[in-house]
């Protein structure tokens, strides 16, 4: 292994783990979203909705009626 790979492996073992709790998830989510521009936010929202609609037909049907009416 090269020295660089060994250093990277050593660095990972030396990193302290942060507790994955509600407060830290909120802090991290806020930092991540604050770093995005509007295009990133819109892409994330669209992608999240498509996945939600794929997985939850009830959500798809409700939002279709709310947004599209009877159009098909």
KOLDRENGU-896843 format. One record per residue: z, x, y of N, C-alpha, C, CB in turn. Coordinates in steps of 0.1 Angstrom, whole numbers, padded with zeros to 4 digits, always signed. Each point is the difference from the previous one (the first is absolute). Glycine has a CB too. Layout:
ZXYZXYZXYZXY/...
This chain:
+0000+0008-0012+0000-0008+0012+0000+0009+0012+0012-0019-0012/-0019+0014+0022+0000+0007+0013+0014-0001+0007-0025-0003+0002/+0027+0012+0007+0013+0000+0007+0001-0013+0008+0000+0025+0001/-0011-0030+0005+0000-0012+0008+0005-0012-0008-0019+0009+0014/+0014-0010-0026+0003-0012-0009+0015+0001-0004-0024-0001-0009/+0029+0013+0006+0014+0002-0003+0009-0003+0011-0007+0018-0016/+0003-0014+0028+0008-0004+0012+0000-0015+0002-0006+0022+0011/-0005-0029-0013-0001-0014+0002+0010-0007-0010-0024+0001+0009/+0024+0004-0022+0008-0006-0010+0015+0003+0004-0018+0003-0018/+0021+0009+0022+0014+0003+0004+0004-0009+0012-0003+0024-0008/-0006-0025+0018+0003-0008+0012+0004-0015-0004-0015+0015+0014/+0007-0020-0024+0003-0014-0004+0014-0001-0006-0025-0004-0004/+0029+0014-0004+0013-0001-0006+0011+0002+0010-0010+0008-0021/+0007-0002+0032+0010+0003+0010+0002-0012+0010-0005+0025-0003/-0005-0034+0004+0001-0011+0009+0012-0009-0004-0025+0001+0004/+0032-0005+0006+0011-0010-0003-0006-0014-0001+0017+0015+0011/-0013-0023-0020-0005-0013-0001+0008-0009+0010-0006+0003-0025/-0002-0012+0031+0006-0010+0009+0002-0012-0008-0012+0009+0021/+0023-0016-0018+0004-0012-0007-0011-0011+0003+0025+0006+0001/-0030-0012-0011-0010-0011+0001+0008-0013+0001-0018+0013-0013/+0022-0016+0026+0008-0012+0002-0007-0009+0011+0022+0012-0007/-0017-0023+0009-0006-0010+0010-0002+0006+0013+0010-0019-0012/+0000+0026+0018-0001+0006+0013-0010+0011+0001+0024-0005+0003/-0024+0014-0013-0010+0010+0000-0014-0004-0002+0017+0015-0009/-0019-0026+0000-0013-0006-0001-0005-0006+0013+0005-0005-0024/+0004-0002+0031-0004-0005+0013-0004+0011+0010+0016-0020-0004/-0008+0030+0004-0003+0012+0010-0013+0006-0004+0024+0004+0003/-0026-0002-0015-0013+0007-0004-0012-0009+0003+0012+0012-0018/-0011-0025+0014-0011-0010+0003-0003+0000+0015+0007-0014-0020/+0004+0014+0028-0003-0001+0014-0007+0013+0005+0021-0014+0003/-0017+0026-0007-0006+0012+0003-0015+0000-0004+0022+0012-0001/-0024-0016-0011-0014+0000-0006-0009-0009+0009+0009+0005-0023/-0004-0017+0025-0008-0010+0007-0002+0004+0015+0008-0018-0015/+0002+0024+0021-0001+0004+0014-0010+0012+0001+0023-0007+0004/-0026+0014-0015-0010+0011+0001-0014-0005-0002+0017+0015-0009/-0019-0028+0006-0014-0005-0003-0006-0005+0013+0007-0006-0023/-0020+0007+0024-0007-0006+0011-0004-0014-0004-0009+0022+0009/+0003-0030+0000-0003-0014-0003-0010-0001-0011+0004-0006+0024/-0013+0015-0026-0010-0001-0011+0008+0001-0013-0018+0010+0014/+0027-0001-0015+0008+0002-0012+0008-0012-0003+0001+0025+0004/+0006-0031+0006+0008-0012-0002-0009-0012-0005+0015+0008+0018/-0027-0009-0012-0008-0011-0005-0005+0002-0014-0007-0004+0024/+0003+0016-0027-0004+0003-0014+0011-0003-0010-0016+0018+0009/+0028-0013-0006+0011-0003-0009+0003-0015-0001+0010+0022+0007/-0011-0029+0003+0003-0014+0000-0011-0007-0009+0011+0000+0023/-0023+0003-0021-0011-0006-0008+0001+0003-0015-0015+0002+0020/+0018+0011-0022+0001+0004-0014+0012-0006-0007-0011+0022+0006/+0022-0023+0001+0012-0007-0005-0002-0014-0003+0014+0016+0012/-0022-0023-0003-0003-0014-0003-0009-0002-0011+0003-0004+0024/-0013+0012-0026-0009-0001-0011+0007+0001-0013-0019+0009+0014/+0028+0001-0015+0008+0002-0012+0009-0012-0002-0001+0025+0003/+0008-0029+0007+0009-0012-0001-0008-0012-0005+0015+0009+0018/-0027-0012-0013-0008-0011-0004-0005+0001-0014-0007-0003+0024/+0004+0016-0028-0004+0002-0014+0011-0003-0010-0016+0017+0008/+0028-0013-0004+0011-0002-0009+0007-0013+0001+0003+0024+0002/-0004-0031+0009+0007-0013+0002-0009-0011+0005+0021+0014+0005/-0026-0021-0015-0010-0011+0004+0006-0010+0009-0011+0004-0022/+0024-0007+0020+0007-0010+0009-0001+0004+0015+0015-0006-0019/-0013+0019+0021-0001+0005+0014-0014-0001+0005+0019+0016-0004/-0029-0012-0005-0014-0001+0004-0003-0015+0004-0006+0020-0015/+0009-0029+0006-0003-0014+0003+0006-0005+0012-0002-0004-0024/+0015+0007+0027+0007-0004+0012-0007+0005+0012+0022-0001-0013/-0024+0014+0013-0006+0007+0012-0014-0005+0002+0015+0020-0003/-0023-0022-0008-0013-0005+0001+0000-0014+0008-0007+0013-0022/+0015-0021+0017+0001-0014+0007+0004+0002+0014+0006-0011-0022/+0004+0019+0025+0005+0002+0014-0011+0006+0009+0023+0003-0009/-0031+0006+0004-0009+0008+0008-0014-0005+0000+0014+0019-0004/-0018-0024-0008-0014-0004-0002-0003-0015-0002-0002+0022-0011/+0013-0029+0009-0001-0015-0002-0007-0002-0013-0001-0004+0025/-0009-0005-0025-0007-0004-0012-0013+0008-0002+0009-0023+0002/-0012+0033+0007-0011+0008-0001+0000+0008-0013-0002+0002+0024/-0009+0000-0031-0001+0008-0012-0011+0010+0001+0010-0019-0013/
